[in-house]
């Protein structure tokens, strides 16, 4: 009896159960996708050039510290060394695609905190940013940013946020890219492999599956830390293994955080035929190392001077 009590009190039992639960969840998700599986469309060509600079949420400046505003995108587009801009998409309750990073409004917008996915688009866009100097700035619509990028001949890297209404978001993203003629100038990225899977069923746009430590810990705050951390580790393993989730969902690239990359891993991914879209790189020394490893896209908060930082390192 004493041995049983000690076993039940041991953290290793919980971690073991959490690990098995995580594996079971991944297996269930794979079986679910397989049941709904339709032929995936072949992906369009996405350049394999090395060291392309991507502006993280545009160009984050004193006037636009959080990015994802039309002002931050215009600042980024004025940067010579920039190859493209990255931004985040959320789906409002009435089915509109808005450019916004956080799942709720607490940190970025004035007014009471609310979930973006539960707000009407018109209601959301009435809110003013807390830390943006230009009070005329409103949350951009996906269509507005695509039109800006198309008119300025700029590539875009679009992150689909959230884990709900995956199929609806994928369909709306595909429709918008087609409407603005951006299918050849866009890569779609996400932590949600189902969103990318549904997108590949109807679109040939290049995609990359993201991976980063702590993402699921933040996404599941109500769950025990040990369990969420275990799910996080399992997801990272399958998201970064080219034979696993990237292959299954028809992704053309992987998007690991820069802290997860090594030279050996980069070589294996490139040999497997995938591009590498890494984030968020604000150190010149790290940027130089990643270019030496033939990383394709380097996403940075400071696209205007990342080359100068690299030269000084």
C-alpha positions in Angstrom: 0.0 0.0 0.0 2.8 2.4 0.9 4.5 1.6 -2.4 1.3 2.4 -4.3 0.9 5.7 -2.5 4.5 6.7 -3.4 3.9 5.7 -7.0 0.7 7.8 -7.2 2.5 10.8 -5.6 5.5 10.5 -8.0 5.7 13.2 -10.7 7.1 10.6 -13.1 3.8 8.8 -13.2 2.1 12.0 -14.2 4.7 12.7 -16.8 4.5 9.2 -18.2 0.7 9.4 -18.5 1.0 12.8 -20.0 3.4 11.5 -22.6 1.1 8.6 -23.5 -1.8 11.0 -23.7 0.2 13.3 -26.0 1.1 10.4 -28.3 -2.5 9.2 -28.3 -3.6 12.7 -29.3 -1.2 12.9 -32.2 -2.3 9.4 -33.4 -5.9 10.4 -33.1 -5.4 13.6 -35.1 -3.5 11.7 -37.8 -6.3 9.1 -38.1 -8.9 11.9 -38.2 -7.1 13.6 -41.0 -6.6 10.3 -42.8 -10.3 9.6 -42.6 -11.1 12.9 -44.3 -8.1 12.7 -46.6 -8.5 14.0 -50.2 -5.8 14.2 -52.8 -3.4 17.1 -51.9 -2.7 19.6 -54.7 1.0 19.9 -55.8 2.6 23.0 -54.4 3.8 25.9 -56.4 7.6 26.5 -56.6 8.9 28.7 -53.8 12.4 30.0 -54.3 15.2 28.1 -52.5 17.4 31.3 -52.4 19.3 31.6 -49.1 19.0 34.4 -46.5 15.9 36.2 -47.6 14.9 38.9 -45.1 11.3 38.9 -43.9 9.9 41.7 -41.8 8.2 40.3 -38.7 4.8 41.9 -38.6 6.2 44.5 -41.0 8.8 46.8 -39.4 8.4 47.3 -35.7 9.4 50.9 -34.8 8.7 53.4 -32.0 5.6 54.5 -33.8 4.5 50.9 -34.3 6.1 48.8 -31.6 3.8 45.8 -31.9 3.7 45.7 -35.7 0.8 44.3 -37.8 -0.4 47.8 -38.8 -0.5 49.5 -42.2 2.1 51.9 -40.9 4.5 49.1 -40.0 3.9 47.5 -43.4 4.6 50.7 -45.2 7.8 51.2 -43.1 8.9 47.7 -44.0 8.2 48.1 -47.7 10.6 51.1 -47.8 13.4 48.8 -46.7 15.8 47.9 -49.6 17.0 44.6 -48.3 13.5 43.3 -47.5 12.2 40.4 -49.5 8.8 40.1 -47.9 6.6 40.9 -44.9 5.1 38.5 -42.3 1.8 39.1 -40.5 -0.8 37.2 -38.5 -4.4 36.4 -39.4 -7.4 35.9 -37.1 -11.0 35.0 -38.0 -13.7 37.1 -36.4 -17.0 35.7 -35.3 -18.7 37.0 -38.5 -16.0 35.3 -40.7 -13.8 38.2 -41.6 -10.0 37.9 -41.8 -8.2 40.6 -39.8 -4.5 41.1 -39.2 -3.9 40.7 -35.5 -1.5 38.7 -33.4 -3.0 38.0 -30.0 -6.0 35.8 -29.3 -7.5 38.5 -27.2 -7.4 42.3 -27.1 -6.0 42.8 -23.6 -2.4 43.7 -24.5 -2.8 45.6 -27.7 -6.2 47.4 -27.8 -8.0 49.8 -25.6 -11.2 48.8 -23.9 -12.2 45.6 -22.0 -10.4 42.4 -23.0 -12.3 40.1 -25.4 -11.5 37.2 -27.6 -10.9 38.2 -31.2 -12.7 35.1 -32.4 -15.9 36.1 -30.5 -16.0 39.7 -31.8 -17.7 41.2 -34.8 -15.2 42.7 -37.3 -16.8 46.1 -37.2 -16.7 46.1 -33.4 -13.1 45.0 -33.3 -11.9 47.7 -35.7 -13.5 50.4 -33.6 -10.9 49.7 -30.9 -7.8 51.9 -30.9 -4.3 50.5 -30.4 -2.7 51.2 -27.0 0.8 51.8 -28.1 0.5 53.3 -31.7 1.1 57.0 -32.0 -1.2 57.4 -35.0 -4.7 57.3 -33.6 -6.1 56.9 -37.1 -4.6 53.4 -37.3 -7.2 50.6 -37.3 -6.7 46.9 -37.4 -6.0 46.0 -41.0 -8.1 43.7 -43.1 -6.3 40.9 -44.9 -7.5 42.3 -48.3 -5.9 45.7 -47.6 -2.5 44.2 -46.8 -2.6 41.9 -49.9 -3.5 44.8 -52.1 -0.6 46.9 -50.6 1.9 44.0 -51.1 0.7 43.4 -54.7 0.9 47.1 -55.7 4.5 47.3 -54.2 5.6 43.9 -55.7 6.3 42.5 -52.3 6.1 38.8 -51.1 4.0 38.0 -48.1 4.3 35.3 -45.4 0.9 34.8 -43.8 0.5 33.1 -40.4 -2.9 31.5 -39.8 -3.5 31.8 -36.0 -5.7 29.7 -33.8 -6.9 26.1 -33.6 -10.6 26.5 -34.3 -12.6 26.8 -37.6 -9.5 25.6 -39.5 -11.2 24.6 -42.7 -13.1 27.9 -42.9 -10.0 29.9 -42.4 -8.1 27.9 -45.0 -10.9 28.5 -47.6 -11.1 32.2 -47.0 -7.3 32.6 -47.2 -7.2 30.7 -50.5 -10.1 32.8 -51.9 -8.3 36.1 -50.9 -5.0 35.1 -52.4 -6.6 34.1 -55.6 -8.7 37.3 -55.7 -5.6 39.5 -55.4 -3.4 37.4 -57.7 -0.9 36.6 -54.8 -0.7 32.8 -55.1 2.8 33.1 -56.6 4.0 35.6 -54.0 2.8 34.1 -50.8 3.8 31.5 -48.3 1.3 30.4 -45.6 2.6 29.3 -42.2 0.9 28.0 -39.0 1.3 26.0 -35.8 -2.1 24.4 -36.7 -1.2 21.6 -39.1 -5.0 21.1 -39.8 -5.2 24.6 -41.2 -2.3 23.9 -43.5 -3.7 20.5 -44.4 -7.1 21.9 -45.4 -5.3 24.6 -47.4 -3.3 22.1 -49.4 -6.5 20.3 -50.3 -7.7 23.3 -52.3 -4.5 25.4 -53.0 -1.1 25.0 -54.4 0.3 27.9 -52.3 3.6 27.0 -50.5 3.2 26.3 -46.8 5.4 25.8 -43.7 4.6 24.2 -40.4 5.9 26.3 -37.4 7.6 24.9 -34.3 8.6 26.7 -31.1 9.1 25.9 -27.5 6.3 26.9 -25.1 3.7 27.5 -27.7 1.2 24.9 -26.4 2.0 25.8 -22.8 0.7 29.4 -23.6 -2.2 28.1 -25.7 -3.4 25.7 -22.9 -3.0 27.7 -19.7 -5.8 25.8 -17.9 -3.9 22.5 -18.2 -1.2 21.2 -15.8 2.2 22.6 -16.8 3.8 19.1 -17.1 1.1 17.9 -19.4 1.1 21.0 -21.7 5.0 20.8 -21.8 4.8 17.2 -22.8 2.4 17.9 -25.6 4.6 20.8 -26.6 7.7 18.5 -26.9 5.8 15.8 -28.8 4.5 18.4 -31.3 7.9 19.9 -31.9 9.4 16.5 -32.6 6.7 15.6 -35.2 6.6 19.1 -36.7 10.3 19.2 -37.3 10.7 15.6 -38.6 10.4 15.9 -42.4 8.9 12.4 -42.7 6.1 13.2 -40.2 3.7 16.1 -40.2 5.3 18.3 -42.9 5.1 15.3 -45.3 1.6 14.3 -44.3 0.1 17.8 -44.8 2.0 18.5 -48.0 4.1 21.4 -46.6 6.9 22.8 -48.7 8.9 24.0 -45.7 9.4 24.0 -41.9 9.4 27.0 -39.7 11.3 26.3 -36.5 12.3 29.0 -34.0 15.9 30.0 -34.5 16.7 28.6 -31.0 15.7 25.1 -32.3 18.0 25.1 -35.3 21.3 23.4 -35.6 23.6 23.0 -38.6 23.0 19.3 -38.8 19.2 19.7 -38.7 19.3 22.4 -41.4 21.3 20.2 -43.7 18.9 17.3 -43.2 15.9 19.5 -43.9 17.4 21.0 -47.1 18.5 17.5 -48.3 14.9 16.4 -47.9 13.7 19.2 -50.2 12.1 21.6 -47.7 12.7 25.3 -47.3 13.5 26.7 -43.8 11.7 29.8 -42.6 13.1 30.6 -39.2 12.1 33.3 -36.6 12.6 35.7 -34.9 16.2 36.7 -35.6 17.3 40.1 -34.3 21.0 39.4 -33.8 23.5 40.0 -36.6 25.7 37.1 -35.4 22.8 34.7 -35.5 21.7 35.9 -39.0 25.2 35.3 -40.3 25.3 31.8 -38.9 21.9 30.9 -40.3 22.9 32.2 -43.8 26.0 30.0 -43.5 23.7 27.0 -42.8 21.7 27.9 -46.0 18.5 28.9 -44.2 16.1 30.3 -46.8 14.1 32.9 -44.8 15.2 34.9 -41.8 12.3 36.7 -40.1 13.3 39.7 -38.1 11.8 42.6 -36.1 14.4 44.9 -37.6 14.5 44.4 -41.4 15.9 47.9 -42.0 19.3 47.2 -40.3 19.7 43.4 -39.9 22.3 43.5 -42.6 24.3 46.2 -40.8 24.0 44.2 -37.6 25.3 41.1 -39.4 28.2 43.1 -40.9 29.2 44.4 -37.4 29.1 41.0 -35.7 
